[in-house]
Amino acid sequence: MPLAAIWLNDKVTVETETGELLNTLRITKGMHVYVNHGTILDCSEERKANYTILECKGDIYSTQLEVELIGNDGSEYKLILK
């Protein structure tokens, strides 16, 4: 089912829709993230975001959490977080 946000165990630096860098535990639709080898890593001035979150999904017990992403090149990707 669609979720408004996914809470992470560790903070990650993401890029907001306005281009600001934000260190957060909560990722939501519209945030820009850097993904490498199936892992969300911190964005920085040197390491720009390469994906945008299209949708956060999961079950009501948070036993399965995933995000649908679209890459800067237009490719779509599903990242299973849990």
Jmol script that loads the backbone (N, CA, C; Angstrom):
load data "model"
ATOM      1  N   MET A   1       0.838  -1.179   0.000  1.00  0.00           N
ATOM      2  CA  MET A   1       0.000   0.000   0.000  1.00  0.00           C
ATOM      3  C   MET A   1       0.886   1.245   0.000  1.00  0.00           C
ATOM      4  N   PRO A   2       0.404   2.325  -0.562  1.00  0.00           N
ATOM      5  CA  PRO A   2       1.193   3.572  -0.574  1.00  0.00           C
ATOM      6  C   PRO A   2       1.393   4.130   0.835  1.00  0.00           C
ATOM      7  N   LEU A   3       2.574   4.670   1.076  1.00  0.00           N
ATOM      8  CA  LEU A   3       2.901   5.294   2.360  1.00  0.00           C
ATOM      9  C   LEU A   3       3.273   6.751   2.121  1.00  0.00           C
ATOM     10  N   ALA A   4       2.990   7.610   3.082  1.00  0.00           N
ATOM     11  CA  ALA A   4       3.369   9.021   2.979  1.00  0.00           C
ATOM     12  C   ALA A   4       4.882   9.182   3.117  1.00  0.00           C
ATOM     13  N   ALA A   5       5.509   8.311   3.907  1.00  0.00           N
ATOM     14  CA  ALA A   5       6.946   8.403   4.135  1.00  0.00           C
ATOM     15  C   ALA A   5       7.461   7.058   4.635  1.00  0.00           C
ATOM     16  N   ILE A   6       8.766   6.894   4.535  1.00  0.00           N
ATOM     17  CA  ILE A   6       9.435   5.732   5.120  1.00  0.00           C
ATOM     18  C   ILE A   6      10.494   6.267   6.070  1.00  0.00           C
ATOM     19  N   TRP A   7      10.489   5.719   7.283  1.00  0.00           N
ATOM     20  CA  TRP A   7      11.471   6.113   8.298  1.00  0.00           C
ATOM     21  C   TRP A   7      12.635   5.147   8.239  1.00  0.00           C
ATOM     22  N   LEU A   8      13.839   5.682   8.184  1.00  0.00           N
ATOM     23  CA  LEU A   8      15.057   4.885   8.106  1.00  0.00           C
ATOM     24  C   LEU A   8      15.684   4.726   9.489  1.00  0.00           C
ATOM     25  N   ASN A   9      16.555   3.745   9.640  1.00  0.00           N
ATOM     26  CA  ASN A   9      17.259   3.543  10.910  1.00  0.00           C
ATOM     27  C   ASN A   9      18.385   4.550  11.103  1.00  0.00           C
ATOM     28  N   ASP A  10      19.025   4.945  10.013  1.00  0.00           N
ATOM     29  CA  ASP A  10      20.137   5.893  10.062  1.00  0.00           C
ATOM     30  C   ASP A  10      19.824   7.093   9.174  1.00  0.00           C
ATOM     31  N   LYS A  11      20.305   8.251   9.572  1.00  0.00           N
ATOM     32  CA  LYS A  11      20.079   9.451   8.776  1.00  0.00           C
ATOM     33  C   LYS A  11      20.811   9.360   7.442  1.00  0.00           C
ATOM     34  N   VAL A  12      20.208   9.980   6.441  1.00  0.00           N
ATOM     35  CA  VAL A  12      20.796  10.052   5.116  1.00  0.00           C
ATOM     36  C   VAL A  12      20.611  11.487   4.610  1.00  0.00           C
ATOM     37  N   THR A  13      21.585  11.975   3.852  1.00  0.00           N
ATOM     38  CA  THR A  13      21.481  13.309   3.276  1.00  0.00           C
ATOM     39  C   THR A  13      20.852  13.182   1.899  1.00  0.00           C
ATOM     40  N   VAL A  14      19.716  13.853   1.734  1.00  0.00           N
ATOM     41  CA  VAL A  14      18.972  13.843   0.474  1.00  0.00           C
ATOM     42  C   VAL A  14      18.891  15.269  -0.062  1.00  0.00           C
ATOM     43  N   GLU A  15      18.422  15.374  -1.285  1.00  0.00           N
ATOM     44  CA  GLU A  15      18.197  16.675  -1.890  1.00  0.00           C
ATOM     45  C   GLU A  15      16.688  16.884  -1.939  1.00  0.00           C
ATOM     46  N   THR A  16      16.211  18.009  -1.424  1.00  0.00           N
ATOM     47  CA  THR A  16      14.781  18.293  -1.447  1.00  0.00           C
ATOM     48  C   THR A  16      14.364  18.725  -2.852  1.00  0.00           C
ATOM     49  N   GLU A  17      13.071  18.887  -3.051  1.00  0.00           N
ATOM     50  CA  GLU A  17      12.554  19.329  -4.347  1.00  0.00           C
ATOM     51  C   GLU A  17      13.087  20.699  -4.735  1.00  0.00           C
ATOM     52  N   THR A  18      13.473  21.504  -3.747  1.00  0.00           N
ATOM     53  CA  THR A  18      14.007  22.841  -4.020  1.00  0.00           C
ATOM     54  C   THR A  18      15.521  22.846  -4.187  1.00  0.00           C
ATOM     55  N   GLY A  19      16.160  21.671  -4.068  1.00  0.00           N
ATOM     56  CA  GLY A  19      17.598  21.565  -4.272  1.00  0.00           C
ATOM     57  C   GLY A  19      18.437  21.703  -3.024  1.00  0.00           C
ATOM     58  N   GLU A  20      17.811  21.845  -1.864  1.00  0.00           N
ATOM     59  CA  GLU A  20      18.554  21.949  -0.606  1.00  0.00           C
ATOM     60  C   GLU A  20      18.974  20.557  -0.133  1.00  0.00           C
ATOM     61  N   LEU A  21      20.135  20.481   0.503  1.00  0.00           N
ATOM     62  CA  LEU A  21      20.576  19.228   1.110  1.00  0.00           C
ATOM     63  C   LEU A  21      19.970  19.124   2.505  1.00  0.00           C
ATOM     64  N   LEU A  22      19.394  17.974   2.822  1.00  0.00           N
ATOM     65  CA  LEU A  22      18.700  17.761   4.084  1.00  0.00           C
ATOM     66  C   LEU A  22      19.148  16.434   4.674  1.00  0.00           C
ATOM     67  N   ASN A  23      19.594  16.436   5.920  1.00  0.00           N
ATOM     68  CA  ASN A  23      19.978  15.231   6.644  1.00  0.00           C
ATOM     69  C   ASN A  23      18.746  14.748   7.412  1.00  0.00           C
ATOM     70  N   THR A  24      18.213  13.584   7.064  1.00  0.00           N
ATOM     71  CA  THR A  24      16.925  13.166   7.592  1.00  0.00           C
ATOM     72  C   THR A  24      16.835  11.657   7.809  1.00  0.00           C
ATOM     73  N   LEU A  25      15.909  11.269   8.666  1.00  0.00           N
ATOM     74  CA  LEU A  25      15.556   9.861   8.859  1.00  0.00           C
ATOM     75  C   LEU A  25      14.332   9.485   8.023  1.00  0.00           C
ATOM     76  N   ARG A  26      13.651  10.479   7.471  1.00  0.00           N
ATOM     77  CA  ARG A  26      12.358  10.289   6.803  1.00  0.00           C
ATOM     78  C   ARG A  26      12.485  10.620   5.319  1.00  0.00           C
ATOM     79  N   ILE A  27      12.188   9.642   4.457  1.00  0.00           N
ATOM     80  CA  ILE A  27      12.193   9.913   3.023  1.00  0.00           C
ATOM     81  C   ILE A  27      10.761   9.910   2.498  1.00  0.00           C
ATOM     82  N   THR A  28      10.496  10.805   1.555  1.00  0.00           N
ATOM     83  CA  THR A  28       9.143  10.967   1.022  1.00  0.00           C
ATOM     84  C   THR A  28       9.184  11.144  -0.493  1.00  0.00           C
ATOM     85  N   LYS A  29       8.016  11.063  -1.092  1.00  0.00           N
ATOM     86  CA  LYS A  29       7.851  11.278  -2.532  1.00  0.00           C
ATOM     87  C   LYS A  29       8.400  12.655  -2.908  1.00  0.00           C
ATOM     88  N   GLY A  30       9.142  12.709  -4.011  1.00  0.00           N
ATOM     89  CA  GLY A  30       9.676  13.969  -4.501  1.00  0.00           C
ATOM     90  C   GLY A  30      11.097  14.260  -4.082  1.00  0.00           C
ATOM     91  N   MET A  31      11.593  13.579  -3.055  1.00  0.00           N
ATOM     92  CA  MET A  31      12.989  13.782  -2.639  1.00  0.00           C
ATOM     93  C   MET A  31      13.919  13.161  -3.669  1.00  0.00           C
ATOM     94  N   HIS A  32      15.102  13.743  -3.789  1.00  0.00           N
ATOM     95  CA  HIS A  32      16.125  13.242  -4.698  1.00  0.00           C
ATOM     96  C   HIS A  32      17.187  12.532  -3.859  1.00  0.00           C
ATOM     97  N   VAL A  33      17.552  11.326  -4.284  1.00  0.00           N
ATOM     98  CA  VAL A  33      18.494  10.515  -3.522  1.00  0.00           C
ATOM     99  C   VAL A  33      19.619  10.025  -4.426  1.00  0.00           C
ATOM    100  N   TYR A  34      20.726   9.654  -3.805  1.00  0.00           N
ATOM    101  CA  TYR A  34      21.830   9.036  -4.525  1.00  0.00           C
ATOM    102  C   TYR A  34      21.810   7.547  -4.204  1.00  0.00           C
ATOM    103  N   VAL A  35      21.694   6.716  -5.237  1.00  0.00           N
ATOM    104  CA  VAL A  35      21.656   5.264  -5.064  1.00  0.00           C
ATOM    105  C   VAL A  35      22.832   4.653  -5.814  1.00  0.00           C
ATOM    106  N   ASN A  36      23.556   3.773  -5.132  1.00  0.00           N
ATOM    107  CA  ASN A  36      24.677   3.068  -5.737  1.00  0.00           C
ATOM    108  C   ASN A  36      24.640   1.616  -5.267  1.00  0.00           C
ATOM    109  N   HIS A  37      24.596   0.683  -6.202  1.00  0.00           N
ATOM    110  CA  HIS A  37      24.555  -0.753  -5.900  1.00  0.00           C
ATOM    111  C   HIS A  37      23.420  -1.105  -4.937  1.00  0.00           C
ATOM    112  N   GLY A  38      22.233  -0.517  -5.140  1.00  0.00           N
ATOM    113  CA  GLY A  38      21.066  -0.853  -4.338  1.00  0.00           C
ATOM    114  C   GLY A  38      21.039  -0.260  -2.945  1.00  0.00           C
ATOM    115  N   THR A  39      21.881   0.736  -2.692  1.00  0.00           N
ATOM    116  CA  THR A  39      21.954   1.362  -1.374  1.00  0.00           C
ATOM    117  C   THR A  39      21.793   2.870  -1.513  1.00  0.00           C
ATOM    118  N   ILE A  40      20.983   3.465  -0.650  1.00  0.00           N
ATOM    119  CA  ILE A  40      20.850   4.924  -0.617  1.00  0.00           C
ATOM    120  C   ILE A  40      22.028   5.482   0.170  1.00  0.00           C
ATOM    121  N   LEU A  41      22.797   6.337  -0.472  1.00  0.00           N
ATOM    122  CA  LEU A  41      23.953   6.966   0.153  1.00  0.00           C
ATOM    123  C   LEU A  41      23.725   8.469   0.251  1.00  0.00           C
ATOM    124  N   ASP A  42      24.552   9.140   1.053  1.00  0.00           N
ATOM    125  CA  ASP A  42      24.416  10.583   1.239  1.00  0.00           C
ATOM    126  C   ASP A  42      24.674  11.348  -0.052  1.00  0.00           C
ATOM    127  N   CYS A  43      23.823  12.328  -0.320  1.00  0.00           N
ATOM    128  CA  CYS A  43      24.062  13.291  -1.392  1.00  0.00           C
ATOM    129  C   CYS A  43      25.003  14.358  -0.839  1.00  0.00           C
ATOM    130  N   SER A  44      25.727  15.012  -1.722  1.00  0.00           N
ATOM    131  CA  SER A  44      26.597  16.118  -1.326  1.00  0.00           C
ATOM    132  C   SER A  44      26.777  17.014  -2.542  1.00  0.00           C
ATOM    133  N   GLU A  45      27.517  18.092  -2.356  1.00  0.00           N
ATOM    134  CA  GLU A  45      27.800  18.978  -3.487  1.00  0.00           C
ATOM    135  C   GLU A  45      28.581  18.230  -4.568  1.00  0.00           C
ATOM    136  N   GLU A  46      29.451  17.314  -4.157  1.00  0.00           N
ATOM    137  CA  GLU A  46      30.255  16.549  -5.097  1.00  0.00           C
ATOM    138  C   GLU A  46      29.516  15.333  -5.643  1.00  0.00           C
ATOM    139  N   ARG A  47      28.606  14.760  -4.853  1.00  0.00           N
ATOM    140  CA  ARG A  47      27.866  13.562  -5.258  1.00  0.00           C
ATOM    141  C   ARG A  47      26.383  13.921  -5.344  1.00  0.00           C
ATOM    142  N   LYS A  48      25.975  14.320  -6.527  1.00  0.00           N
ATOM    143  CA  LYS A  48      24.595  14.758  -6.751  1.00  0.00           C
ATOM    144  C   LYS A  48      23.645  13.565  -6.788  1.00  0.00           C
ATOM    145  N   ALA A  49      22.376  13.824  -6.510  1.00  0.00           N
ATOM    146  CA  ALA A  49      21.340  12.801  -6.546  1.00  0.00           C
ATOM    147  C   ALA A  49      21.208  12.246  -7.963  1.00  0.00           C
ATOM    148  N   ASN A  50      20.952  10.938  -8.063  1.00  0.00           N
ATOM    149  CA  ASN A  50      20.762  10.331  -9.371  1.00  0.00           C
ATOM    150  C   ASN A  50      19.379   9.710  -9.545  1.00  0.00           C
ATOM    151  N   TYR A  51      18.544   9.779  -8.512  1.00  0.00           N
ATOM    152  CA  TYR A  51      17.171   9.270  -8.582  1.00  0.00           C
ATOM    153  C   TYR A  51      16.221  10.200  -7.829  1.00  0.00           C
ATOM    154  N   THR A  52      14.948  10.167  -8.239  1.00  0.00           N
ATOM    155  CA  THR A  52      13.878  10.885  -7.556  1.00  0.00           C
ATOM    156  C   THR A  52      12.858   9.859  -7.089  1.00  0.00           C
ATOM    157  N   ILE A  53      12.380  10.009  -5.856  1.00  0.00           N
ATOM    158  CA  ILE A  53      11.397   9.077  -5.304  1.00  0.00           C
ATOM    159  C   ILE A  53      10.029   9.381  -5.909  1.00  0.00           C
ATOM    160  N   LEU A  54       9.443   8.371  -6.576  1.00  0.00           N
ATOM    161  CA  LEU A  54       8.108   8.507  -7.147  1.00  0.00           C
ATOM    162  C   LEU A  54       7.033   8.086  -6.165  1.00  0.00           C
ATOM    163  N   GLU A  55       7.340   7.045  -5.367  1.00  0.00           N
ATOM    164  CA  GLU A  55       6.346   6.529  -4.433  1.00  0.00           C
ATOM    165  C   GLU A  55       7.018   5.686  -3.359  1.00  0.00           C
ATOM    166  N   CYS A  56       6.485   5.774  -2.150  1.00  0.00           N
ATOM    167  CA  CYS A  56       6.903   4.935  -1.030  1.00  0.00           C
ATOM    168  C   CYS A  56       5.799   3.914  -0.795  1.00  0.00           C
ATOM    169  N   LYS A  57       6.172   2.657  -0.620  1.00  0.00           N
ATOM    170  CA  LYS A  57       5.186   1.597  -0.419  1.00  0.00           C
ATOM    171  C   LYS A  57       5.604   0.694   0.733  1.00  0.00           C
ATOM    172  N   GLY A  58       4.624   0.041   1.314  1.00  0.00           N
ATOM    173  CA  GLY A  58       4.900  -0.913   2.375  1.00  0.00           C
ATOM    174  C   GLY A  58       3.621  -1.522   2.900  1.00  0.00           C
ATOM    175  N   ASP A  59       3.761  -2.366   3.908  1.00  0.00           N
ATOM    176  CA  ASP A  59       2.574  -2.926   4.553  1.00  0.00           C
ATOM    177  C   ASP A  59       2.370  -2.240   5.900  1.00  0.00           C
ATOM    178  N   ILE A  60       1.239  -2.489   6.520  1.00  0.00           N
ATOM    179  CA  ILE A  60       0.905  -1.766   7.745  1.00  0.00           C
ATOM    180  C   ILE A  60       1.812  -2.116   8.916  1.00  0.00           C
ATOM    181  N   TYR A  61       2.522  -3.236   8.825  1.00  0.00           N
ATOM    182  CA  TYR A  61       3.417  -3.644   9.904  1.00  0.00           C
ATOM    183  C   TYR A  61       4.879  -3.274   9.625  1.00  0.00           C
ATOM    184  N   SER A  62       5.129  -2.625   8.502  1.00  0.00           N
ATOM    185  CA  SER A  62       6.483  -2.236   8.080  1.00  0.00           C
ATOM    186  C   SER A  62       7.416  -3.436   7.949  1.00  0.00           C
ATOM    187  N   THR A  63       6.870  -4.598   7.577  1.00  0.00           N
ATOM    188  CA  THR A  63       7.718  -5.767   7.344  1.00  0.00           C
ATOM    189  C   THR A  63       8.285  -5.746   5.931  1.00  0.00           C
ATOM    190  N   GLN A  64       7.644  -4.994   5.031  1.00  0.00           N
ATOM    191  CA  GLN A  64       8.175  -4.811   3.690  1.00  0.00           C
ATOM    192  C   GLN A  64       8.074  -3.328   3.343  1.00  0.00           C
ATOM    193  N   LEU A  65       9.205  -2.733   2.987  1.00  0.00           N
ATOM    194  CA  LEU A  65       9.256  -1.324   2.621  1.00  0.00           C
ATOM    195  C   LEU A  65      10.015  -1.190   1.312  1.00  0.00           C
ATOM    196  N   GLU A  66       9.466  -0.417   0.389  1.00  0.00           N
ATOM    197  CA  GLU A  66      10.123  -0.210  -0.893  1.00  0.00           C
ATOM    198  C   GLU A  66       9.809   1.177  -1.432  1.00  0.00           C
ATOM    199  N   VAL A  67      10.686   1.658  -2.297  1.00  0.00           N
ATOM    200  CA  VAL A  67      10.461   2.937  -2.971  1.00  0.00           C
ATOM    201  C   VAL A  67      10.582   2.722  -4.469  1.00  0.00           C
ATOM    202  N   GLU A  68       9.716   3.400  -5.203  1.00  0.00           N
ATOM    203  CA  GLU A  68       9.818   3.420  -6.653  1.00  0.00           C
ATOM    204  C   GLU A  68      10.545   4.693  -7.030  1.00  0.00           C
ATOM    205  N   LEU A  69      11.561   4.547  -7.882  1.00  0.00           N
ATOM    206  CA  LEU A  69      12.438   5.653  -8.235  1.00  0.00           C
ATOM    207  C   LEU A  69      12.448   5.870  -9.739  1.00  0.00           C
ATOM    208  N   ILE A  70      12.754   7.087 -10.142  1.00  0.00           N
ATOM    209  CA  ILE A  70      13.021   7.375 -11.543  1.00  0.00           C
ATOM    210  C   ILE A  70      14.393   8.025 -11.607  1.00  0.00           C
ATOM    211  N   GLY A  71      15.223   7.503 -12.495  1.00  0.00           N
ATOM    212  CA  GLY A  71      16.589   7.985 -12.612  1.00  0.00           C
ATOM    213  C   GLY A  71      16.681   9.265 -13.419  1.00  0.00           C
ATOM    214  N   ASN A  72      17.810   9.933 -13.305  1.00  0.00           N
ATOM    215  CA  ASN A  72      18.050  11.136 -14.089  1.00  0.00           C
ATOM    216  C   ASN A  72      18.015  10.844 -15.584  1.00  0.00           C
ATOM    217  N   ASP A  73      18.262   9.581 -15.956  1.00  0.00           N
ATOM    218  CA  ASP A  73      18.231   9.181 -17.358  1.00  0.00           C
ATOM    219  C   ASP A  73      16.852   8.693 -17.799  1.00  0.00           C
ATOM    220  N   GLY A  74      15.849   8.736 -16.895  1.00  0.00           N
ATOM    221  CA  GLY A  74      14.482   8.323 -17.211  1.00  0.00           C
ATOM    222  C   GLY A  74      14.177   6.878 -16.883  1.00  0.00           C
ATOM    223  N   SER A  75      15.163   6.117 -16.436  1.00  0.00           N
ATOM    224  CA  SER A  75      14.929   4.713 -16.099  1.00  0.00           C
ATOM    225  C   SER A  75      14.185   4.611 -14.771  1.00  0.00           C
ATOM    226  N   GLU A  76      13.339   3.591 -14.662  1.00  0.00           N
ATOM    227  CA  GLU A  76      12.595   3.364 -13.427  1.00  0.00           C
ATOM    228  C   GLU A  76      13.235   2.210 -12.663  1.00  0.00           C
ATOM    229  N   TYR A  77      13.146   2.294 -11.346  1.00  0.00           N
ATOM    230  CA  TYR A  77      13.858   1.346 -10.476  1.00  0.00           C
ATOM    231  C   TYR A  77      13.047   1.164  -9.208  1.00  0.00           C
ATOM    232  N   LYS A  78      12.900  -0.089  -8.749  1.00  0.00           N
ATOM    233  CA  LYS A  78      12.253  -0.362  -7.469  1.00  0.00           C
ATOM    234  C   LYS A  78      13.333  -0.801  -6.496  1.00  0.00           C
ATOM    235  N   LEU A  79      13.448  -0.081  -5.388  1.00  0.00           N
ATOM    236  CA  LEU A  79      14.443  -0.372  -4.369  1.00  0.00           C
ATOM    237  C   LEU A  79      13.732  -0.942  -3.145  1.00  0.00           C
ATOM    238  N   ILE A  80      14.039  -2.181  -2.810  1.00  0.00           N
ATOM    239  CA  ILE A  80      13.446  -2.810  -1.626  1.00  0.00           C
ATOM    240  C   ILE A  80      14.345  -2.498  -0.430  1.00  0.00           C
ATOM    241  N   LEU A  81      13.790  -1.791   0.552  1.00  0.00           N
ATOM    242  CA  LEU A  81      14.541  -1.380   1.721  1.00  0.00           C
ATOM    243  C   LEU A  81      14.479  -2.407   2.832  1.00  0.00           C
ATOM    244  N   LYS A  82      13.371  -3.144   2.890  1.00  0.00           N
ATOM    245  CA  LYS A  82      13.194  -4.137   3.957  1.00  0.00           C
ATOM    246  C   LYS A  82      12.230  -5.188   3.481  1.00  0.00           C
TER     247      LYS A  82
END
end "model"
wireframe off; spacefill off
backbone 0.3
color backbone group
